Amino acid sequence: MVLQVYTAGMLQGCAFVLIPALGNLLEAPPFGLSAAAYGALFLPMTGGAILSALAAGPLQTRFGALGVFRLGLACNLTALVLLASSAGAAGHWPAYLLLMAETAFLGLGFGLTLAAINHFAAALFPDRATAAVTVLNAGIGGSTALSPLALHLAVNLLHWWLWPALLAAGFALLLATSSGMHIQGMPGSEVVTVGGGETPSRRPLILFGAAVLIYAICEGTFGSWAKIYLSVTHPFPARYGAWALSAFWGSMTLFRVGLGVLPQRWLSPAAQYQAAPVTIGLCFLAVSQLTSPWALVAAYAAAGAACSIYYPYAMSFALRCFPGAQTQVAGVLVAALMAGEGIGSYALGPLQSYVGLGALYGLSALWTVPLLALAVYLTRYTARMVKSAP
């Protein structure tokens, strides 16, 4: 089951980045999408991810956690088949409908699959739940970096649709083998119930969601605007923007793995979680003030390290606080992540009509205040809940 859970995470990361990776191809003939039509593809993806993540709890009540997982796999499989099929309709009106349907199913699959596998990872390793969830999310992040390279290879050597088709085969294999996944007998199986679970306390869950939402705004601000900031705001060659973006995501993945497996006696997860908001704020200030291209690349690398653990640690702490409703809790946090990513990715565009991007980076350092306050409260709340657990 461990292999299936972590493989599902890597396949999900590969699939989720396909539309951004196909951007140039979709805007060129034979697809010939306009910028507006291409941008609209992300709306059903984001909306589907948020809705499905929020629905994961009620779906678990009806179908069980394994049912949520399998439904997520089926949605991803459908999405990838639709994407590969769009190649045959390129240049004709059905192609865009296939792409819109693909992004909708991909969003649904993303929300359901991530809610389930974060739950499973924590349950499989109850004594190292923080490390398990962190490494899982590092694998997802690493696969999002590798998938565009695999797609590029497919474009140059054969046909672009072969990569989505191969990913579809991977999801089909997982779907076929997951029916035999043994859940009830594994360590921590009491939190992977086929029926429902206790309803999480509203206030702490809202605060966990708020922490992830704000964090995701910060991540989206760094990740979505690096190329623009180095290539447009600062008139550096385009390669520096690409390097800054790679440095951000690469550093995030490496530090998630490194800090996730770090023995807790060396540096506790609570201390790391509380330090992260301060380092995120310092990175915002650094990016807003530095003017050398290589210094900015280094600052984005530092930002990736600073952002590396806030989301997976929030997920791990929340799952520990609500052991009877882990799929529901994971779904809420995945929804908050997607909503925050959307805000961070798109809200800065209109704001630049009033404030420059550099100034917006500097102002974004103010997110440190609520992130730190929430980190302090939530780590203390988690410690109380774990201590009082039977």
N, C-alpha and C positions, 0 to 999 in steps of 0.2 A: 504493500500500500504506500510505503514511503516513496518508492520510485514513481508510482502513478501520480501522487500529489505534486511532487516537485517537477515531474515532466509536464504535467498540466500547466504549472506556472510558467515554464519556459515556452511552451507552445503558445500560451496566451500572450506573453510578451511579444513573441514573433508576429502573431496575427494582428495585434492591436496597432502596430506601427506601419502596417502595409499601406494604408491610404496616404499618410504623409510621405512615405518612401516612394510612392507612385506618382507624386505630384507633377513632376515634369512630364511624365508619359501621358497622364490624363489630360493635361492642358495642351498637348501637341496632337496633331492628326495621328490616327483616325478618330480618337475620342473628341478632341477639340473642345474641351470644357472651358468656359470663361472662368475668370477668377472668382466671380460671384457664385457660379454653379459649383465650382470645386469647394469653395468655403462652406456652402450649404451642406455638403456631405457630412460635415462634422456635427451638425445639429442632431440628427437621429442617433448618432453614435453616443454623444454625450447624454442626451435625454434617455436613451435606452439603458445606459449604464447606471444612471442615477435611479431610474424607476425599478430596474431589476434588483439592484442592491437593496433598496428599501423593501422590496417584496420578498427578499430572501427569508426573512423571519416567518411571515405568514405561510410561505410555501413550505418551509421546513415543518411547520405544524401539520400540514396536510400530507406531505410526501416524504418527510424525513430529510436529514442532512444529505444522505446519499442521493436522494431524488433531486435535490437542488443542484448537486454536483453534476449529475448526469444530464439534467436539463440545460445547464450551462455548456456542457460539452456539445450537446445536440445543436444549440444555437450557434456555437462557433463553427461547427461542421457545416451547417446550412449557409452561414455567411461566406465561408471560403469557397464553397461550391458555386455560390452566386457570383463571387468575384472572378473566379476562373472562367465561368460561363460568359461573363461580360466581354471577354476578348473576342468571342465569336460574333457579338452584336456591335462591336466598335464601329462608330460612324453612323449608326442608326438609333432611332429614338428609344428602343428598349434598353439600350446600354445604360442610359442614365437611371432608368427605373431599377435595373439590376444593381447598380452601384448604391443607390439610396437604400434599397432593401438590404444589401450587404452590410452597410454601416449600421442599420437598425439592429439586425441580428447580432452583429459583432458587439455592439454596446450591451445588448441583453446578455450575451454570453459572458462578457467581461464582468459585469456586475455580479451575476450568479456564481461564476467560477471562482472569482476572487473571494467572495464571501465564504464559500465552502472551503477552499483550500487553506485560507488563513486559519479557519476553525480547525481543520484537520491537522495542520502543522503543529498548532499549540497542543492539541490532544495527543498526538503521537509522541511528543517529548515533553510531558508535563513538568519535569524537573529542569528543563532547559527551554521553556516555551519562548522566552525572549529571543534566544539565539535561533531557534527553529523558525520563527516568524521573520526574523531579520534576514537570515540566509535565503529563505523563500523569496522575499522581496528583492534581494540582491540578484537572485537568478532571473526574476522577471525583468529587472532593469538591464541586466547583462544581455538578455535575449533581444531586448528592443534595440540594443546597439548592433548586434550581429545580424539581425534579420535584413536590414537594408543592404548589407554586404552580400548576403546570399541572393537577394533579389537582383542586385546588380550583376552578379555572376550569371544568373539565369537569363537576364536580358542580353548579355554579351555572347553567351555561348549557345543558348537555345531559344526559349520563349519565356516571357515574364510570367505567364500564368502557371508555369510548372511549379514555381515556389509555393503559391497558394494551394495548388493541388497536392503538393507533398505535405504541407501542413494539414490539409483536410484529411489526408490518409492517417496522419498521426492522431488527430482527434477521433477519427473513426475507430482506430485501434484501441484508444483509451476507453471510448464508449463501449466497445465490445467486451473489454476485459473488466470494466468497473462494476459490472453486475455481480461479480463474485468477490468484491472487496469486503473483507471482514472488518466490521466496525465495532460491534458491541464488545468483543473480547479484547480489544487493544487497550493499552494503558490510557487512562483518562477517558474510557468509553462512556462513562456516565455523562459526559458533556456532549456526546454525539448521539443523542437519542433519536429514535425514529419518530416519536411523537413530538409534542411541543416542549416548551421549557418555561421557566418562570419568566414573568415579564420584568425586564430590567427597570430599575428605579429611573424615573424620568430625568431628574436633575443631573446626576453624574453622567448619564449617557449623553445628554445634551452638551455637557462640558467637554467630554471626550470628542464629540462631533465638532464642536467649535474649535478645539485645538487642532484637529486634522484639517478643518476648513481653512483656517488662517495659515497653517503650515503650507498647504497646497497652493495658496495664493502666492506665497514666497517662492515655492518651487517653480510655479508657472512663470513668475516674473523673471527669474534667472534663466530658466530653460527655453522659454519662448522668445525672448528678446535679445539673446546674446548676439546673434548674427546681425540684427538690425543695429544694435548699439555699437558694435565694432566696425561695421561696414558703412553705416549711414550717419549715425550721430557722430562717430569718429570716422573720418575718411580713410580708414586703413584698407589694405587689400582684402578681398573676400576670404582669403585663406585664414586670416586671423579669427574671423567670426566662426568659421568651421572648427578651428582648433579650440577656441574658447568653449564652444558647445560640447565638443568631444571631451574636453578636460572636465567639464561640469559633470556629465553623466558617467564618465569613466571613474572619476574620483568618488562619486557617490556609491557606485557599485563596489569598488575596492574597499572603501571604509565600512560599508554595510557588512561585508564578509569579515573584515578584520576585527571590527568592534563587536560583531555578533558572536564570534567564537572566543573573544577575550574572556579569561576567567573572571567571574564576578568578584572574587576576592581582591583582584588588582584594581578594578575600577567598577563600581556598582552601576547597574543600568539607571538607577534613579539619579546618580550624580551626572552621568552622561546626558540624560534627558533634560536636566535642568541647565546644563552648560550649553546645550545646542542653541537655544534662542539667543544667547549672548553672542555666540560666534556667527550666527546668521546675520544679526544686526551689524556686527563689525564688517562682515563681507559686503553688505549693502553699502556701507559708508566707503569702503575701499574702492568698490567698483565706481561709485559716483565721483571719486576724487582722482583716481589714477588716469594718466594720459598716455603711458607707454603701452604699445600693443602687447608686449610680452608680460608686462606687469598685470595687465587686464586678464590675460589668459591664466596667469597664476592665481589671480583673485577668483576667477570662476572655478578653478580647480579647488581652491579653499572653500568656496561656497558649496560645491558638491559634497565635500567632506562634512561641512557644517550641517547640511540638510540630510545626511545619510541615515540617521537613526531616529529622527523625531517621529515619523509616521509608523515605522514598524514597532517602535517601543510603545507608542500610544495604543496600537492594535493589541500588542501583547498584554499590556496592563489592563485594558478594557476586557479582554477575554478572561483574564484571571479574576476580575471583579464580578463577572456574570457567568459563572460556570454552567448555569442551566439554560442559557439563551445565547450561545456563542455565535450561531449562524446569524441570528437577528442583529447582534451587536456588530459583527464583522460587516454585515450589509450596510448598516448605518454609517460606519466609518468609511467604507468604500464609496458610498454616495457622497459623503462630505469631501472625500479626496477629489472626486470627479468634478464636483461643483466648484471647489477652490481652484483646481487646475483651469477650469473654464474662465473663472474671474481673472486669475493672474495672466492668462494667455490673451484675453480679448479686451479687458477693461482698460488696459494701458494704452490701447490704440486711440480711443476717443479722448482720453485725458491728455494726450500729447498736443491736442489743439489748444490747451491752456498752459501746460507745464512741460518743459523739456524732459526727455527720457532720463538724462543724467540726474535731474532734480527729483524725478520720481523714484529713482533708485535710492537716493539719499533719504527721501521721506519714508520709503519702505522700511528703513531701519526702525521706525516706530512700532512695527509689528513685534519687535522684541518684548515690549511691555506686556501685552496680553499673552503672548506665547510663554513668557517666563512665569507670569502669575498662574496660568493654567498648569504649567509643568510642576510647579511647587505644590499646588493644591492636589493635582491628580496623583502624584507620586505618594503623597501622604495618605490620600484616600485609599489607594491601592494597598499600601502597607497595612492600614487598619483592616481592610476587608480580608486580606490574606491571613492576618493574625487572628481574626475572629472566626475564620472558616473552621468547620468541624474537622 
